[in-house]
Amino acid sequence: MLKKFTFISLIVIINLYPILCLDHLNWDYLKYQDIFFKIKQLESRYYTSKYDCESKGLCPEYFPLCSDLSQFENTRKIPVLKPSTMKKYGPEIELLQVQTIIRHGARTPTRLHKCWEGMSQSWNCDDLVATVQASAHDLYNKTKTLEFSKHYDIRQSENNLNGTCQMGQLLLEGYLQQRINGQLIANAYFPTNSKESLVVGKPLELERNLKLRNNPDFSKEIFVRSSDMQRTTLSAAALITSLIEQVVGENETFDLYQRFPLHMMDMQSDYLFANANAENITEDLRSALHSKEYYDQIVKHQSLYKELALLVKTPHLEDLWPGDIMDCIMTSICTGNSNRLPLGFLQDNLLNRTIHAIEEELATIYSWDNSKLSKSEMARLLHDIRDYLIKAIIDHEIKRDNTEYLRNKCKKLYVDNNSIEYMLGVICDELDSLKIYPEKKTWVPKFILWSGHDTTIIPTMAAIKVWDKKWPPYASSFIIELYRGSQNETLNIDPDIYTDEYHHGNKESYQLDKNLPYFMRLLYNGKVITHNLNGCQYQELCPVPKFFKETNFVNQINNRLVKSASEGLNSTDLSLGNLSQIRQNNSEYKSIPLKTRLSTNFISSPNISVIWFLGGIITATIIFQIAKIIKKLVPFLNRNNSGATVDNYQAL
């Protein structure tokens, strides 16, 4: 008998071991007794006072994701080039072009969420509408107004939010955030109160003879591209208006700039965010969501999911995780009004642990397999960014009468396998285009604005591996500056920049770069991050070809056949289709439901399926053996317990 019990115990342990490994916290009784005790300790479900906000560090000014106006200007100011950088790259270094990718400012929720029990939302957008409309009306009476009228109008949609706001609408706070962004950009790159830029000696300049034109072409100066959503178009309008006011004056702005084009694409074709209709991304997305790395994150966060359900009282967590939960957190904290955060988030640092878990899962998806998904999503945008860089370089070389040198180098391009071809090849293609079509006019804007979303900034930065793996705050900005250094034989550049694996120690590549001394600086929310780009360690400025090397994937990806939504989404891609559709509609990262992720990742794994199959057989065997033992034990118990019956025994 003892041997049988030992054998059965061993089988039970073997049978339960895989399950215990997958969710070892399911039976952590003591831990959840502690959690229930903490729930009883919560006297109020929400913090309501200013003191509570400050004591917990949850006021908007203390919460980085909010980009609070009280801290915005100081934390986002664009830094000057270091004196050591100016010395290294020559006294005549010149800023040629600036490209900026922004996330829209603070907004309302993109969907109607019930993130926790008792959640109360009330959103008032009258202040924003009144501010924008009054500004346009007053200025119209004085002079003329910038024609952003289409984008001043609120997008007509079903209003499911309490109050006067639409879902996903820019708030006044977000409008003012972008106004400050415009001021910071103007002060750094287009200063008028001095001859020196805050960034570099010679600033960018807007043409001043626009008064003489009936229809000025602003595409030669500033190019603005936005997704067709109220929060992004109005963010772009706020930034550009503020920038121009800083450069030419508030009143003069509406005299010189009567109309301003905002370039957009149809939502079905737009590539400023992850769009299943525009990009062939469903295969890459499916692979990322079914990857071992992502599955490990889900297993790791099981106990956290349960804490949220118990402490925060989050219904249907599997449907809200992770994007909608993050949206609820940000819109609750950043508004600072009636949208109150449950006190459960304040227990054992649950709020920060939740945000960290969300960011971990997000980073796993966008960094998986050498950032494959990120590259697929943003290949077309990065292609456009590269194209504007090349246009600026060629335009500058034409002004320097240096195109003959470039054409001679293009003839040798495919003779020597030099790494410089990552940039030179694109230059040669553009020169060939100009040669074939001499009437083609090359217009080169000095400032390019891409007004998008968090799902624009995240994959763009992840694709070139400079992302910090943190959720972008409201009104975030990723800036690419293009410079030309001094061209002379005494250019004081560290040879190690060119003699690494990038140039394979090739002297001709080094000489070519000295004749094309173009460099770039990368910034994110006021911080220089150039050193995060591969091959640019410890550098504030980095040779442009290294950026082209890191983005060389754009040509291959852009040659893919673009699949339609019906081709890209089928019955086996239900969870992926949900994610893509949410992204298409909201342009905010929303993951598939937790229960769907668990089923698609856990049950679909061949190894796990085998374990479950064998576990079923072993379980059946155990039940059979237990039944036999009970059958033998009952007579024995009846003999030794006079009052016992089968029913009594079964009740014990």
VEXDREN-2710 file (C-alpha; in Angstrom, 1 decimal):
% VEXDREN-2710
k/r/px/py/pz
1/MET/0.0/0.0/0.0
2/LEU/2.8/2.4/0.9
3/LYS/4.5/1.7/-2.4
4/LYS/1.3/2.5/-4.3
5/PHE/0.8/5.8/-2.4
6/THR/4.5/6.8/-3.1
7/PHE/4.0/5.9/-6.8
8/ILE/0.8/7.9/-7.1
9/SER/2.4/10.9/-5.3
10/LEU/5.3/10.8/-7.7
11/ILE/2.9/10.7/-10.7
12/VAL/0.9/13.7/-9.3
13/ILE/4.0/15.8/-8.9
14/ILE/5.1/14.9/-12.4
15/ASN/1.7/15.7/-13.8
16/LEU/1.4/19.1/-12.0
17/TYR/5.0/20.3/-12.5
18/PRO/4.5/21.9/-16.0
19/ILE/1.5/23.7/-14.8
20/LEU/3.2/24.9/-11.7
21/CYS/6.1/26.2/-13.8
22/LEU/3.8/28.1/-16.1
23/ASP/1.8/29.8/-13.4
24/HIS/3.6/29.1/-10.2
25/LEU/1.8/31.9/-8.4
26/ASN/-1.8/30.6/-8.9
27/TRP/-1.7/28.8/-5.6
28/ASP/0.3/31.4/-3.6
29/TYR/-2.3/31.5/-0.9
30/LEU/-0.3/33.5/1.6
31/LYS/0.4/36.3/-0.9
32/TYR/-3.2/36.8/-1.9
33/GLN/-4.3/36.6/1.7
34/ASP/-2.0/39.7/2.1
35/ILE/-3.6/41.3/-1.0
36/PHE/-7.1/40.8/0.4
37/PHE/-6.0/42.3/3.7
38/LYS/-4.6/45.4/1.8
39/ILE/-7.9/45.7/0.0
40/LYS/-9.7/46.0/3.3
41/GLN/-7.3/48.6/4.4
42/LEU/-8.2/50.9/1.6
43/GLU/-10.6/53.4/3.2
44/SER/-11.2/55.3/0.0
45/ARG/-11.0/54.0/-3.6
46/TYR/-9.4/57.2/-4.9
47/TYR/-7.1/60.0/-3.9
48/THR/-8.9/63.3/-4.2
49/SER/-6.8/66.0/-2.5
50/LYS/-3.8/68.0/-3.8
51/TYR/-1.9/66.7/-0.8
52/ASP/-2.5/63.1/-1.8
53/CYS/-1.4/63.9/-5.3
54/GLU/1.8/65.5/-4.1
55/SER/2.6/63.0/-1.4
56/LYS/2.3/60.1/-3.9
57/GLY/4.2/61.9/-6.7
58/LEU/1.2/61.6/-9.0
59/CYS/0.5/65.2/-9.8
60/PRO/0.9/65.9/-13.6
61/GLU/4.1/67.9/-12.9
62/TYR/5.7/64.9/-11.3
63/PHE/4.6/62.4/-13.9
64/PRO/6.9/62.4/-16.9
65/LEU/4.4/60.9/-19.3
66/CYS/2.2/64.0/-18.9
67/SER/4.7/66.6/-20.2
68/ASP/3.2/69.1/-17.8
69/LEU/3.4/72.7/-19.0
70/SER/5.1/73.8/-15.8
71/GLN/8.1/71.6/-16.6
72/PHE/7.8/71.4/-20.4
73/GLU/10.1/74.2/-21.6
74/ASN/12.9/73.5/-19.2
75/THR/13.0/69.8/-20.0
76/ARG/12.6/70.0/-23.8
77/LYS/15.0/72.9/-24.6
78/ILE/17.2/71.9/-27.5
79/PRO/20.8/72.0/-26.4
80/VAL/23.7/73.8/-28.2
81/LEU/26.5/71.9/-29.9
82/LYS/29.3/71.3/-27.5
83/PRO/32.5/73.4/-28.0
84/SER/34.5/70.2/-28.5
85/THR/32.1/69.2/-31.3
86/MET/32.4/72.6/-33.0
87/LYS/36.2/72.4/-32.8
88/LYS/36.3/68.8/-34.1
89/TYR/34.1/69.5/-37.2
90/GLY/35.4/72.9/-38.2
91/PRO/34.5/76.5/-37.6
92/GLU/32.4/76.7/-40.7
93/ILE/30.0/73.9/-39.8
94/GLU/26.6/74.7/-41.2
95/LEU/23.1/73.5/-40.3
96/LEU/21.2/72.6/-43.5
97/GLN/18.0/70.9/-42.5
98/VAL/15.9/69.8/-39.5
99/GLN/13.3/67.0/-39.5
100/THR/11.1/66.5/-36.5
101/ILE/8.7/63.6/-35.7
102/ILE/6.2/64.6/-32.9
103/ARG/3.6/62.8/-30.9
104/HIS/0.4/64.8/-30.6
105/GLY/-0.2/66.7/-27.4
106/ALA/-2.4/65.7/-24.4
107/ARG/-5.8/64.3/-25.5
108/THR/-8.9/62.6/-24.4
109/PRO/-9.2/58.8/-24.4
110/THR/-9.3/57.2/-27.8
111/ARG/-12.1/54.9/-26.8
112/LEU/-14.7/54.6/-24.1
113/HIS/-13.0/52.7/-21.4
114/LYS/-14.2/51.3/-18.1
115/CYS/-10.8/50.7/-16.6
116/TRP/-11.9/50.2/-13.0
117/GLU/-15.1/50.1/-11.0
118/GLY/-16.6/53.5/-10.2
119/MET/-14.5/55.3/-12.8
120/SER/-15.9/58.7/-13.6
121/GLN/-14.9/60.7/-16.6
122/SER/-15.9/64.2/-17.6
123/TRP/-14.1/66.0/-20.5
124/ASN/-14.5/69.7/-21.4
125/CYS/-13.0/70.8/-24.7
126/ASP/-14.9/74.2/-24.8
127/ASP/-11.7/75.9/-23.7
128/LEU/-9.7/74.6/-26.6
129/VAL/-12.4/75.3/-29.2
130/ALA/-12.9/78.8/-27.8
131/THR/-9.2/79.5/-27.8
132/VAL/-8.6/78.4/-31.4
133/GLN/-11.8/79.9/-32.8
134/ALA/-11.4/83.2/-31.0
135/SER/-7.8/83.4/-32.2
136/ALA/-8.8/82.9/-35.8
137/HIS/-11.7/85.3/-35.5
138/ASP/-9.7/88.1/-33.9
139/LEU/-6.9/87.8/-36.3
140/TYR/-9.2/87.6/-39.3
141/ASN/-10.6/91.1/-38.3
142/LYS/-7.1/92.5/-38.0
143/THR/-5.4/91.0/-41.0
144/LYS/-5.9/87.5/-42.4
145/THR/-5.7/84.1/-40.9
146/LEU/-3.9/80.9/-41.5
147/GLU/-6.3/78.6/-43.2
148/PHE/-6.3/75.7/-40.8
149/SER/-10.1/75.9/-40.7
150/LYS/-10.7/72.3/-41.6
151/HIS/-8.5/71.1/-38.8
152/TYR/-10.0/73.4/-36.3
153/ASP/-13.3/71.6/-36.7
154/ILE/-13.9/68.7/-34.3
155/ARG/-14.0/65.4/-36.2
156/GLN/-17.6/64.3/-36.3
157/SER/-18.0/61.0/-34.5
158/GLU/-20.2/59.5/-31.9
159/ASN/-19.6/61.2/-28.6
160/ASN/-19.4/58.6/-25.9
161/LEU/-17.5/60.7/-23.4
162/ASN/-19.2/62.7/-20.7
163/GLY/-18.8/66.4/-21.4
164/THR/-18.0/68.4/-24.6
165/CYS/-15.1/66.4/-26.0
166/GLN/-14.9/63.8/-28.7
167/MET/-12.8/60.6/-28.3
168/GLY/-9.2/61.1/-29.0
169/GLN/-9.5/64.9/-29.2
170/LEU/-6.6/67.2/-28.5
171/LEU/-7.0/69.1/-25.2
172/LEU/-6.0/72.7/-24.5
173/GLU/-3.1/71.4/-22.6
174/GLY/-1.9/69.5/-25.7
175/TYR/-2.4/72.5/-27.9
176/LEU/-0.2/74.6/-25.6
177/GLN/2.4/71.9/-25.4
178/GLN/2.8/72.1/-29.2
179/ARG/2.9/75.9/-29.0
180/ILE/5.9/75.5/-26.7
181/ASN/7.5/73.0/-29.1
182/GLY/7.2/75.5/-31.9
183/GLN/8.9/78.2/-29.8
184/LEU/11.7/75.9/-28.8
185/ILE/12.3/74.9/-32.5
186/ALA/12.2/78.6/-33.6
187/ASN/14.7/79.7/-30.9
188/ALA/17.1/76.9/-31.7
189/TYR/17.0/76.9/-35.5
190/PHE/15.4/80.1/-36.7
191/PRO/16.6/82.8/-34.2
192/THR/16.0/86.5/-35.2
193/ASN/17.2/88.3/-32.1
194/SER/20.8/87.5/-32.7
195/LYS/23.1/86.3/-35.5
196/GLU/23.8/83.1/-33.8
197/SER/21.6/80.2/-33.4
198/LEU/21.2/78.4/-30.1
199/VAL/22.3/75.3/-31.9
200/VAL/25.1/76.3/-34.3
201/GLY/26.7/79.5/-35.6
202/LYS/24.7/80.0/-38.8
203/PRO/20.9/79.6/-38.3
204/LEU/18.3/78.4/-40.8
205/GLU/16.5/81.3/-42.5
206/LEU/13.0/81.7/-43.9
207/GLU/12.7/83.8/-47.1
208/ARG/11.6/87.4/-46.3
209/ASN/10.5/88.4/-49.8
210/LEU/7.2/86.5/-49.5
211/LYS/5.3/89.7/-49.3
212/LEU/6.0/90.1/-53.0
213/ARG/4.3/86.8/-53.9
214/ASN/0.6/86.3/-54.4
215/ASN/0.9/82.6/-53.7
216/PRO/4.1/81.9/-51.8
217/ASP/5.3/78.3/-52.0
218/PHE/6.0/77.3/-48.4
219/SER/7.1/73.8/-49.5
220/LYS/10.5/75.4/-50.2
221/GLU/10.8/76.4/-46.6
222/ILE/8.6/74.2/-44.4
223/PHE/6.9/70.9/-45.1
224/VAL/4.3/69.5/-42.8
225/ARG/2.9/65.9/-43.0
226/SER/0.2/64.7/-40.6
227/SER/-2.1/61.8/-40.1
228/ASP/-5.7/62.8/-40.8
229/MET/-6.8/63.0/-37.2
230/GLN/-7.9/66.0/-35.2
231/ARG/-5.2/65.6/-32.5
232/THR/-2.4/65.4/-35.0
233/THR/-3.5/68.1/-37.5
234/LEU/-4.2/70.6/-34.7
235/SER/-0.9/69.7/-33.0
236/ALA/0.9/70.4/-36.3
237/ALA/-1.0/73.7/-36.7
238/ALA/-0.2/74.8/-33.2
239/LEU/3.5/74.1/-33.6
240/ILE/3.9/75.7/-37.0
241/THR/1.9/78.8/-36.1
242/SER/4.0/79.3/-33.0
243/LEU/7.2/78.7/-34.9
244/ILE/6.4/81.3/-37.6
245/GLU/5.2/83.8/-35.0
246/GLN/8.6/83.6/-33.3
247/VAL/10.4/84.1/-36.6
248/VAL/8.4/86.9/-38.3
249/GLY/6.2/88.3/-35.6
250/GLU/2.7/87.5/-34.5
251/ASN/0.9/90.0/-36.6
252/GLU/3.2/89.6/-39.6
253/THR/2.6/85.9/-39.6
254/PHE/-0.9/86.2/-40.9
255/ASP/0.1/88.8/-43.5
256/LEU/2.9/86.7/-45.0
257/TYR/1.5/83.2/-44.5
258/GLN/-2.1/83.4/-45.7
259/ARG/-2.3/79.7/-46.4
260/PHE/-0.4/76.8/-45.1
261/PRO/-0.5/73.3/-46.6
262/LEU/-0.8/70.3/-44.3
263/HIS/0.0/67.2/-46.3
264/MET/-2.1/64.1/-45.4
265/MET/-3.0/60.7/-46.8
266/ASP/-6.2/58.7/-46.7
267/MET/-6.4/56.7/-43.5
268/GLN/-6.5/53.5/-45.5
269/SER/-3.2/54.3/-47.1
270/ASP/-1.4/56.3/-44.4
271/TYR/2.0/55.0/-43.1
272/LEU/2.6/57.4/-40.2
273/PHE/1.4/54.6/-37.9
274/ALA/1.1/50.9/-38.1
275/ASN/-1.5/50.3/-40.8
276/ALA/-2.4/46.8/-41.9
277/ASN/-4.0/48.2/-45.1
278/ALA/-0.9/50.2/-46.1
279/GLU/1.9/47.8/-45.0
280/ASN/2.5/44.1/-45.1
281/ILE/3.0/43.8/-41.4
282/THR/0.6/41.1/-40.3
283/GLU/3.1/38.2/-40.7
284/ASP/5.7/40.1/-38.7
285/LEU/3.2/41.0/-36.1
286/ARG/2.0/37.4/-35.8
287/SER/5.5/36.2/-35.4
288/ALA/6.3/38.7/-32.7
289/LEU/3.2/37.9/-30.7
290/HIS/3.9/34.2/-31.0
291/SER/7.5/34.5/-30.1
292/LYS/9.1/32.9/-27.1
293/GLU/10.3/36.3/-25.9
294/TYR/6.8/37.7/-25.8
295/TYR/5.3/34.5/-24.2
296/ASP/7.9/34.7/-21.5
297/GLN/6.8/38.3/-20.7
298/ILE/3.2/37.1/-20.3
299/VAL/4.2/34.3/-17.9
300/LYS/6.3/36.8/-16.0
301/HIS/3.4/39.2/-15.5
302/GLN/0.7/36.7/-14.5
303/SER/0.8/37.8/-10.8
304/LEU/0.7/41.4/-11.8
305/TYR/-2.5/40.8/-13.9
306/LYS/-4.1/39.3/-10.8
307/GLU/-3.1/42.2/-8.5
308/LEU/-4.7/44.6/-10.9
309/ALA/-7.9/42.7/-11.0
310/LEU/-8.0/42.4/-7.2
311/LEU/-6.6/45.8/-6.1
312/VAL/-7.7/48.1/-8.9
313/LYS/-10.9/46.3/-9.6
314/THR/-10.3/46.2/-13.3
315/PRO/-13.0/44.4/-15.2
316/HIS/-12.1/42.6/-18.4
317/LEU/-8.4/43.2/-17.9
318/GLU/-7.7/40.8/-20.8
319/ASP/-9.5/43.2/-23.1
320/LEU/-7.8/46.3/-21.9
321/TRP/-4.2/45.2/-21.5
322/PRO/-1.9/46.9/-22.2
323/GLY/-2.7/49.9/-24.4
324/ASP/-6.0/50.8/-23.0
325/ILE/-4.8/50.5/-19.4
326/MET/-1.9/52.8/-20.2
327/ASP/-4.4/55.2/-21.8
328/CYS/-6.5/55.2/-18.7
329/ILE/-3.5/55.8/-16.4
330/MET/-2.2/58.7/-18.5
331/THR/-5.6/60.4/-19.1
332/SER/-6.4/60.1/-15.4
333/ILE/-3.2/61.5/-14.0
334/CYS/-2.5/64.1/-16.6
335/THR/-5.8/65.8/-16.5
336/GLY/-5.6/66.5/-12.8
337/ASN/-9.4/66.8/-12.4
338/SER/-12.3/64.5/-11.9
339/ASN/-10.6/61.5/-13.4
340/ARG/-9.2/59.9/-10.3
341/LEU/-6.8/57.1/-9.9
342/PRO/-7.7/54.1/-7.6
343/LEU/-5.7/53.9/-4.4
344/GLY/-5.0/50.3/-5.3
345/PHE/-2.4/51.5/-7.7
346/LEU/-0.5/53.0/-4.8
347/GLN/0.0/49.7/-2.9
348/ASP/3.4/48.1/-3.2
349/ASN/4.3/50.4/-6.1
350/LEU/1.7/48.8/-8.3
351/LEU/1.4/51.7/-10.6
352/ASN/5.0/51.9/-11.6
353/ARG/5.2/48.1/-11.9
354/THR/2.2/48.2/-14.2
355/ILE/3.8/50.8/-16.4
356/HIS/7.1/48.9/-16.4
357/ALA/5.3/45.7/-17.4
358/ILE/3.5/47.4/-20.3
359/GLU/6.7/48.9/-21.5
360/GLU/8.5/45.5/-21.3
361/GLU/5.9/43.9/-23.5
362/LEU/5.9/46.8/-25.9
363/ALA/9.7/46.7/-26.1
364/THR/9.6/42.9/-26.7
365/ILE/7.3/43.3/-29.7
366/TYR/9.1/46.3/-31.3
367/SER/12.6/45.0/-30.7
368/TRP/12.0/41.3/-31.5
369/ASP/14.1/39.7/-34.2
370/ASN/16.3/42.7/-34.9
371/SER/13.4/45.1/-34.8
372/LYS/11.7/43.4/-37.7
373/LEU/8.2/44.6/-37.0
374/SER/9.4/48.2/-36.4
375/LYS/11.2/48.2/-39.7
376/SER/8.2/46.9/-41.6
377/GLU/5.9/49.5/-40.1
378/MET/8.2/52.5/-40.6
379/ALA/10.1/51.6/-43.8
380/ARG/8.1/54.1/-45.9
381/LEU/8.4/56.9/-43.5
382/LEU/12.2/56.3/-43.1
383/HIS/12.4/56.2/-46.9
384/ASP/10.9/59.7/-47.0
385/ILE/13.2/61.0/-44.3
386/ARG/16.2/59.7/-46.2
387/ASP/14.9/61.3/-49.4
388/TYR/14.8/64.7/-47.8
389/LEU/18.3/64.3/-46.4
390/ILE/19.6/63.4/-49.9
391/LYS/17.8/66.3/-51.5
392/ALA/19.4/68.7/-49.0
393/ILE/22.8/67.3/-49.6
394/ILE/22.5/67.4/-53.4
395/ASP/21.1/70.9/-53.3
396/HIS/24.0/72.1/-51.2
397/GLU/26.5/70.4/-53.5
398/ILE/24.9/72.0/-56.5
399/LYS/25.3/75.4/-54.9
400/ARG/29.0/74.6/-54.3
401/ASP/29.3/73.5/-57.9
402/ASN/30.5/70.1/-56.8
403/THR/28.2/67.8/-58.8
404/GLU/30.9/66.8/-61.2
405/TYR/32.9/65.3/-58.3
406/LEU/29.8/63.3/-57.3
407/ARG/29.1/62.1/-60.8
408/ASN/32.7/60.8/-61.1
409/LYS/32.3/59.0/-57.8
410/CYS/29.0/57.5/-59.0
411/LYS/30.8/55.9/-62.0
412/LYS/33.0/54.0/-59.6
413/LEU/30.2/53.2/-57.1
414/TYR/29.8/49.5/-58.0
415/VAL/33.5/48.9/-58.7
416/ASP/34.6/49.2/-55.1
417/ASN/32.4/47.7/-52.3
418/ASN/32.7/50.7/-50.0
419/SER/30.3/51.3/-47.1
420/ILE/29.9/54.8/-48.3
421/GLU/27.6/53.5/-51.0
422/TYR/24.8/53.4/-48.4
423/MET/24.6/57.1/-48.9
424/LEU/26.3/57.6/-52.2
425/GLY/24.1/55.1/-54.0
426/VAL/21.0/57.1/-53.1
427/ILE/22.8/60.3/-54.2
428/CYS/23.6/58.8/-57.5
429/ASP/20.0/57.7/-58.1
430/GLU/18.8/61.2/-57.4
431/LEU/21.5/62.7/-59.7
432/ASP/20.5/60.2/-62.5
433/SER/16.9/61.4/-62.0
434/LEU/17.9/65.0/-62.5
435/LYS/20.0/64.1/-65.5
436/ILE/17.1/62.2/-67.2
437/TYR/14.6/64.9/-66.3
438/PRO/16.5/68.2/-66.3
439/GLU/13.3/70.1/-66.0
440/LYS/12.6/68.4/-62.7
441/LYS/12.7/71.0/-59.9
442/THR/14.4/70.0/-56.7
443/TRP/12.7/71.7/-53.8
444/VAL/14.4/71.3/-50.4
445/PRO/12.5/72.4/-47.3
446/LYS/14.6/73.5/-44.4
447/PHE/12.2/72.2/-41.8
448/ILE/10.1/69.0/-42.1
449/LEU/7.5/68.2/-39.5
450/TRP/6.0/64.7/-39.2
451/SER/2.9/65.0/-36.9
452/GLY/2.0/61.5/-35.7
453/HIS/1.5/59.3/-32.7
454/ASP/3.3/57.2/-30.1
455/THR/3.1/54.4/-32.7
456/THR/5.0/56.7/-35.0
457/ILE/7.9/57.5/-32.7
458/ILE/8.3/54.1/-31.1
459/PRO/8.8/52.0/-34.2
460/THR/10.8/54.7/-36.0
461/MET/13.3/54.9/-33.2
462/ALA/13.2/51.1/-32.6
463/ALA/14.0/50.4/-36.2
464/ILE/17.3/52.2/-35.9
465/LYS/17.9/51.0/-32.4
466/VAL/17.9/54.3/-30.6
467/TRP/14.6/53.9/-28.6
468/ASP/14.9/53.9/-24.8
469/LYS/12.1/51.3/-24.6
470/LYS/9.9/53.8/-22.7
471/TRP/6.4/54.9/-23.6
472/PRO/6.6/58.4/-25.3
473/PRO/5.1/61.2/-23.2
474/TYR/2.6/63.6/-24.8
475/ALA/4.1/66.0/-27.3
476/SER/7.3/64.0/-27.6
477/SER/9.7/64.9/-30.4
478/PHE/12.4/63.0/-32.2
479/ILE/14.7/65.4/-34.1
480/ILE/17.2/64.8/-36.9
481/GLU/19.6/67.6/-37.7
482/LEU/21.7/67.7/-40.9
483/TYR/25.1/69.5/-40.9
484/ARG/27.9/70.1/-43.3
485/GLY/31.3/70.4/-41.8
486/SER/34.3/72.3/-43.1
487/GLN/35.9/70.8/-46.3
488/ASN/39.6/71.0/-46.1
489/GLU/42.6/68.7/-45.6
490/THR/43.0/69.9/-42.0
491/LEU/39.5/68.9/-40.9
492/ASN/40.0/67.8/-37.4
493/ILE/38.0/64.5/-37.4
494/ASP/39.0/61.5/-35.4
495/PRO/40.1/58.8/-38.0
496/ASP/38.6/56.1/-35.9
497/ILE/35.2/57.3/-37.0
498/TYR/36.0/56.0/-40.5
499/THR/38.4/53.1/-39.8
500/ASP/35.9/50.9/-37.9
501/GLU/34.1/48.0/-39.4
502/TYR/31.9/50.5/-41.2
503/HIS/34.6/51.5/-43.7
504/HIS/36.8/48.4/-43.3
505/GLY/39.8/50.8/-43.0
506/ASN/39.3/51.8/-46.6
507/LYS/41.2/55.0/-47.3
508/GLU/39.2/55.9/-50.3
509/SER/36.0/55.9/-48.2
510/TYR/37.7/58.1/-45.7
511/GLN/38.7/60.5/-48.4
512/LEU/35.3/60.5/-50.0
513/ASP/33.7/61.3/-46.6
514/LYS/36.1/64.2/-46.2
515/ASN/34.9/65.6/-49.5
516/LEU/31.3/65.0/-48.4
517/PRO/31.5/66.0/-44.8
518/TYR/27.9/65.6/-43.8
519/PHE/26.9/64.8/-40.3
520/MET/23.8/64.4/-38.3
521/ARG/22.7/64.8/-34.7
522/LEU/19.8/62.9/-33.1
523/LEU/17.7/64.3/-30.2
524/TYR/14.8/63.0/-28.3
525/ASN/12.8/65.2/-26.0
526/GLY/15.7/67.7/-25.5
527/LYS/18.4/65.0/-25.0
528/VAL/21.2/64.1/-27.5
529/ILE/21.0/60.4/-28.4
530/THR/23.3/60.3/-31.5
531/HIS/25.6/58.0/-29.5
532/ASN/22.9/55.3/-29.4
533/LEU/23.1/54.9/-33.2
534/ASN/25.3/51.9/-34.2
535/GLY/28.8/53.1/-35.0
536/CYS/28.3/56.5/-33.4
537/GLN/29.3/55.7/-29.8
538/TYR/30.6/58.7/-27.7
539/GLN/29.8/61.1/-30.6
540/GLU/27.4/64.1/-30.7
541/LEU/27.6/64.3/-34.5
542/CYS/27.9/61.2/-36.7
543/PRO/28.6/60.8/-40.4
544/VAL/25.3/60.6/-42.4
545/PRO/26.3/57.4/-44.2
546/LYS/26.1/55.5/-40.9
547/PHE/22.4/56.5/-40.7
548/PHE/21.9/55.3/-44.2
549/LYS/23.6/52.0/-43.4
550/GLU/21.2/51.5/-40.4
551/THR/18.2/52.3/-42.6
552/ASN/19.4/50.3/-45.7
553/PHE/16.5/47.9/-45.1
554/VAL/13.9/50.4/-46.4
555/ASN/14.6/49.5/-50.0
556/GLN/14.1/45.8/-49.5
557/ILE/10.9/46.2/-47.4
558/ASN/9.4/48.8/-49.7
559/ASN/9.7/46.4/-52.6
560/ARG/7.3/44.0/-50.9
561/LEU/3.9/43.7/-52.4
562/VAL/1.4/45.6/-50.3
563/LYS/-1.3/43.3/-49.2
564/SER/-4.9/44.4/-48.8
565/ALA/-6.7/44.1/-45.5
566/SER/-8.6/41.1/-46.7
567/GLU/-5.4/39.4/-47.8
568/GLY/-3.5/40.2/-44.6
569/LEU/-6.2/39.3/-42.1
570/ASN/-8.0/35.9/-42.1
571/SER/-9.7/33.7/-39.6
572/THR/-6.4/32.5/-38.1
573/ASP/-5.3/36.1/-37.6
574/LEU/-8.3/37.2/-35.5
575/SER/-6.2/38.6/-32.7
576/LEU/-3.8/40.2/-35.1
577/GLY/-6.7/41.7/-37.0
578/ASN/-8.1/43.2/-33.8
579/LEU/-4.7/44.8/-33.0
580/SER/-4.3/46.1/-36.5
581/GLN/-7.8/47.5/-36.7
582/ILE/-7.4/49.2/-33.3
583/ARG/-4.2/50.7/-34.4
584/GLN/-5.7/51.8/-37.7
585/ASN/-8.5/53.5/-36.0
586/ASN/-6.7/54.9/-32.9
587/SER/-3.1/55.0/-33.9
588/GLU/-2.2/54.0/-30.3
589/TYR/-0.6/50.7/-29.4
590/LYS/-3.2/48.3/-28.2
591/SER/-2.3/44.6/-27.7
592/ILE/-4.6/41.7/-28.3
593/PRO/-6.7/40.4/-25.4
594/LEU/-4.8/38.6/-22.7
595/LYS/-6.9/35.5/-22.9
596/THR/-6.3/35.4/-26.7
597/ARG/-2.6/35.9/-26.2
598/LEU/-2.5/33.1/-23.7
599/SER/-4.4/30.7/-25.9
600/THR/-2.5/31.5/-29.1
601/ASN/0.9/31.4/-27.4
602/PHE/0.4/28.6/-24.8
603/ILE/-1.9/26.1/-26.5
604/SER/-0.4/26.5/-30.0
605/SER/3.1/25.6/-28.8
606/PRO/3.9/22.0/-30.0
607/ASN/5.9/21.1/-26.9
608/ILE/3.2/22.4/-24.5
609/SER/0.5/20.5/-26.4
610/VAL/2.5/17.3/-25.9
611/ILE/2.8/18.0/-22.2
612/TRP/-1.0/18.5/-21.9
613/PHE/-1.7/15.4/-23.9
614/LEU/0.5/13.2/-21.7
615/GLY/-0.8/15.0/-18.6
616/GLY/-4.3/13.9/-19.6
617/ILE/-3.3/10.3/-19.9
618/ILE/-1.5/10.4/-16.5
619/THR/-4.5/12.1/-14.8
620/ALA/-6.8/9.4/-16.1
621/THR/-4.4/6.7/-14.7
622/ILE/-4.3/8.4/-11.3
623/ILE/-8.1/8.6/-11.0
624/PHE/-8.3/4.9/-11.9
625/GLN/-5.7/3.9/-9.3
626/ILE/-7.4/6.1/-6.6
627/ALA/-10.7/4.5/-7.3
628/LYS/-9.2/1.0/-6.8
629/ILE/-7.6/2.1/-3.5
630/ILE/-10.8/3.6/-2.1
631/LYS/-12.6/0.4/-3.0
632/LYS/-10.2/-1.5/-0.8
633/LEU/-10.0/1.0/2.0
634/VAL/-13.8/1.3/2.6
635/PRO/-14.3/-2.2/4.1
636/PHE/-11.2/-1.6/6.3
637/LEU/-12.5/1.7/7.6
638/ASN/-15.9/0.2/8.2
639/ARG/-14.4/-2.5/10.5
640/ASN/-12.4/0.0/12.5
641/ASN/-14.9/2.9/12.8
642/SER/-18.1/1.5/14.0
643/GLY/-20.1/4.5/13.4
644/ALA/-18.7/5.2/10.0
645/THR/-20.4/4.7/6.7
646/VAL/-19.4/5.3/3.1
647/ASP/-21.3/8.5/3.2
648/ASN/-19.6/9.7/6.4
649/TYR/-16.2/8.8/4.9
650/GLN/-16.9/10.7/1.8
651/ALA/-17.9/13.7/3.9
652/LEU/-14.6/13.8/5.8
END
